[in-house]
Amino acid sequence: MPPYRELYPVGTQVQVADRASLEEFARTWRYHNKLQPAQLEYAATGTTVASVGYYHGGDVLYELEGVPGVWHEGCIHPSTEVGAV
C-alpha cells in the first residue's frame, strides 16, 4: 500500500490474525508499537475497525472495537465470517 493509505477504513469488518502469525510478528517486529503479550489473547477475533492512524513514515495503525491495543495492518485481515463483528 502507498504511505498514509489504509487497507481497512473505519467500519470495515476484520479479523485479527491467528495466534501463530501474531507470535511471529511479535518476535520479528523491531520498530514502533510492538504487540503486547495481552494482545495475543485476541487472535482470530472478529471485530470492526474503530479508528485508523499513521505512524510517521506511513505505517497504518488500527484500533479495533472491543479489542484492546494498537494493531498493525499485517496483524489483521478481512473477516471471513458472515456477519462477523
Backbone torsions as a table, in degrees:
resi	resn	phi	psi	omega
1	MET	NA	146.1	174.8
2	PRO	-65.2	154.5	178.0
3	PRO	-56.5	146.3	176.6
4	TYR	58.9	38.8	177.4
5	ARG	-140.8	113.2	-176.2
6	GLU	-80.0	149.8	175.3
7	LEU	-84.4	-29.9	-176.1
8	TYR	-123.4	98.9	178.6
9	PRO	-66.3	163.0	176.1
10	VAL	-52.7	135.4	179.7
11	GLY	95.2	-10.3	179.5
12	THR	-72.1	135.2	174.9
13	GLN	-80.9	127.1	-177.5
14	VAL	-133.6	172.5	175.1
15	GLN	-132.6	136.0	174.8
16	VAL	-67.1	144.1	179.4
17	ALA	-59.3	162.7	178.6
18	ASP	-67.9	164.0	-173.8
19	ARG	-59.6	-42.6	-179.4
20	ALA	-60.2	-41.2	179.0
21	SER	-66.5	-41.0	177.8
22	LEU	-64.6	-41.5	178.6
23	GLU	-62.3	-40.3	177.9
24	GLU	-64.5	-43.9	178.5
25	PHE	-61.2	-46.8	-179.7
26	ALA	-61.6	-35.5	-178.7
27	ARG	-74.0	-34.2	-172.1
28	THR	-103.7	-21.6	-177.8
29	TRP	-71.8	125.9	-174.7
30	ARG	-114.8	7.0	-171.9
31	TYR	-111.4	-142.5	-175.1
32	HIS	-72.8	160.3	173.1
33	ASN	48.9	58.4	178.1
34	LYS	-65.5	149.5	174.9
35	LEU	-65.3	141.1	176.5
36	GLN	-93.6	148.4	-178.4
37	PRO	-52.1	-36.9	-178.9
38	ALA	-64.9	-24.8	-180.0
39	GLN	-67.5	-25.4	-179.6
40	LEU	-61.3	-26.3	-179.7
41	GLU	-67.8	-13.8	-178.6
42	TYR	-99.5	12.4	178.5
43	ALA	-53.8	137.7	176.5
44	ALA	65.4	17.0	178.4
45	THR	-81.0	131.3	173.4
46	GLY	-83.6	137.2	-177.1
47	THR	-159.5	-171.0	-180.0
48	THR	-126.8	143.1	177.3
49	VAL	-68.1	122.5	-179.9
50	ALA	-93.7	-37.8	177.8
51	SER	-155.3	158.4	-179.5
52	VAL	-127.2	133.5	175.7
53	GLY	-136.6	175.7	-176.7
54	TYR	-135.2	134.3	171.1
55	TYR	-81.0	147.1	178.4
56	HIS	-53.0	123.5	-176.3
57	GLY	113.3	-13.0	172.3
58	GLY	109.2	-7.1	178.6
59	ASP	-62.0	132.8	-178.6
60	VAL	-87.5	133.2	179.2
61	LEU	-125.8	136.9	-175.0
62	TYR	-119.5	147.1	163.3
63	GLU	-110.2	139.1	-174.6
64	LEU	-117.2	144.7	179.6
65	GLU	-64.6	125.4	175.1
66	GLY	71.9	8.8	-178.9
67	VAL	-128.9	111.1	-175.4
68	PRO	-69.2	157.3	174.1
69	GLY	101.2	174.0	175.9
70	VAL	-104.6	134.6	-173.6
71	TRP	-119.5	130.6	174.2
72	HIS	-77.0	153.6	-178.7
73	GLU	-57.7	-33.3	179.8
74	GLY	-72.3	-7.4	-178.9
75	CYS	-101.2	1.3	177.2
76	ILE	-134.6	161.1	177.3
77	HIS	-150.8	168.8	-179.1
78	PRO	-58.1	143.0	178.6
79	SER	-65.1	137.7	177.8
80	THR	-102.0	-4.0	-179.3
81	GLU	-94.6	133.8	175.7
82	VAL	-68.8	126.8	178.6
83	GLY	75.3	13.3	179.8
84	ALA	-66.0	139.4	177.3
85	VAL	-139.4	NA	NA
